[in-house]
Amino acid sequence: MSTEDHPAKRMKMDEKVIGTHNGTFHCDEALAVFLLKRTTAYANAGIKRTRDPAVLNTCDIVVDVGGVYDEKTQRFDHHQRGFEEVFGHGFETKLSSAGLVYKHFGKEIIANRLQVSQDDPKIETLWLKLYKEFIEAIDAIDNGISQYPTDLKPRYRISTDVSSRVGHFNPAWNEKFDAETVDAKFLQASAMVGTEFLDRLDYYANAWLPARSLVLEGLEKRKEVDASGRIILFEQFAPWKACHTLHAYIEHLFELEATLRIPDEEKPIYVLYPDETASNWRIQAVPVAPESFESRKALPEQWRGMRDDALSQLSGVDGCIFVHASGFIGGNKTKKGVMRMANLALKM
């Protein structure tokens, strides 16, 4: 069977075959098979779901079954005793079949999707990003690795993660569980998780990564804005705020600061940018860490919670709109005004 063909159809004798186990399926092999179908070698391969060693031995590549991990023979199981393979590059989670396939074929899959060479510098960046944001959790869940200490009782259940949703494709106990039915369900699950992988890849390639370039440009030009280097100016809304969460762009900033080895005394304190309508401007304090609500230097305490003319009179800056009660963000009607707010705040 193949991801395009009905499972009952016979495979051509000359096509390559991807082998995996039959019966109940999980997210890792569902994604592993989808990923392999995005490689040049296995794009047209059929799929055989079985636990029969004799049949598996006829397959060109086998994932999540067989008790062997050997790249040379294209065997990618993770259940065998002594298996401790990790992704590397700072990641320490034991790999599942999804992580194994992604480790060995991920760069090719990304390059094929983007239609660029594997030598393109952005391939490495995206390869690591997709592992961190998408693959690692699948590896951990399949290997039974808790996200937090097991002595902590969860406050609520999560059954909507992608691993759970793949599991939901398996037939219920009182539904048909013949091979044809389960194989068809497997293909549906594989397509679902694979589509989500490609969606994340497209986002990181087409939105997240270009924003990184804009954040880098802002960092490199920050001393043209203010000699201290403590203010970043963006001329457009997108790089700092236009994403699923603000966290993605803060993450860029912190990673780039480390890459550029910016000393603490020159790291940005405030980021300036036009708002969604580009008719007003914002000043935002940089947090002390990507996950933190604490700012490196919040806007002055005496400005916090003030608005409009009262804030302009207090600060001595025309066109003020507001400063949040916590001091992490403020607004002004003009670029000149928000720049003046930043200059004053640095000295207060």
GIPEFEN-V479209 format. One record per run of one state. SS is the DSSP state (alpha for helix, beta for strand, coil for the rest). FROM is the first residue (numbers start at 1). LEN is the number of residues. If there is no record, write none. Layout:
{{SS,FROM,LEN} {SS,FROM,LEN}}
This chain:
{{coil,1,16} {beta,17,4} {coil,21,6} {alpha,27,10} {coil,37,9} {beta,46,4} {coil,50,3} {alpha,53,4} {coil,57,4} {beta,61,3} {coil,64,5} {beta,69,2} {coil,71,4} {beta,75,2} {coil,77,9} {beta,86,3} {coil,89,2} {beta,91,4} {coil,95,2} {alpha,97,18} {coil,115,6} {alpha,121,22} {coil,143,19} {alpha,162,6} {coil,168,11} {alpha,179,42} {coil,221,1} {alpha,222,4} {coil,226,5} {beta,231,3} {coil,234,4} {alpha,238,4} {coil,242,5} {alpha,247,14} {coil,261,3} {alpha,264,3} {coil,267,3} {beta,270,5} {coil,275,6} {beta,281,5} {coil,286,1} {beta,287,1} {coil,288,7} {beta,295,1} {coil,296,5} {alpha,301,3} {coil,304,3} {beta,307,1} {alpha,308,8} {coil,316,4} {beta,320,4} {coil,324,5} {beta,329,4} {coil,333,2} {alpha,335,13} {coil,348,1}}
